[in-house]
Amino acid sequence: MNGLQGILNCLENASGEIFIDEPIRVEALGCIERMLDFTKNHPDLLAKAQHGFVKNIGAA
């Protein structure tokens, strides 16, 4: 599990680098870009917290 202290250590020490084979990286990047494009083009479909609840998820 990632904790705040571990993340801080990675950022301060430039440690914790993960190496991924290029074909996997390219495929993953495509997925991330599709998700970002979807949220950019459909902001009305994003869940927004209302009174402590997130639409279709429950308590936030």
ZIDATA-V618131 format. One record per residue. N is the residue number from 1. RES is the residue in one letter. PHI is phi in whole degrees, 0 to 359 (NA if undefined). OMEGA is omega in whole degrees, 0 to 359 (999 if undefined). NEAR is the number of other C-alpha atoms within 12 Angstrom. Layout:
BEGIN
N;RES;PHI;OMEGA;NEAR  N;RES;PHI;OMEGA;NEAR
END
This chain:
BEGIN
1;M;NA;177;6  2;N;269;174;10  3;G;248;181;9  4;L;298;180;10  5;Q;294;178;12  6;G;296;178;15  7;I;294;178;16  8;L;300;179;14  9;N;300;179;15  10;C;299;182;16  11;L;291;182;13  12;E;288;186;11  13;N;254;183;12  14;A;52;181;12  15;S;249;176;12  16;G;82;181;14  17;E;294;179;11  18;I;246;179;9  19;F;257;182;9  20;I;232;178;12  21;D;300;185;10  22;E;304;180;10  23;P;300;178;11  24;I;290;179;12  25;R;299;181;14  26;V;296;180;13  27;E;295;179;14  28;A;295;179;15  29;L;299;177;15  30;G;301;178;14  31;C;297;180;14  32;I;296;180;14  33;E;296;177;14  34;R;296;178;15  35;M;296;180;16  36;L;294;177;15  37;D;297;180;13  38;F;298;181;15  39;T;293;178;15  40;K;291;184;13  41;N;272;182;12  42;H;225;183;13  43;P;297;181;13  44;D;289;181;10  45;L;268;181;12  46;L;285;177;17  47;A;290;178;16  48;K;234;180;17  49;A;294;177;14  50;Q;223;178;13  51;H;57;176;10  52;G;86;179;11  53;F;238;176;13  54;V;253;183;14  55;K;309;178;15  56;N;66;179;13  57;I;238;182;13  58;G;122;184;13  59;A;297;180;12  60;A;255;999;13
END
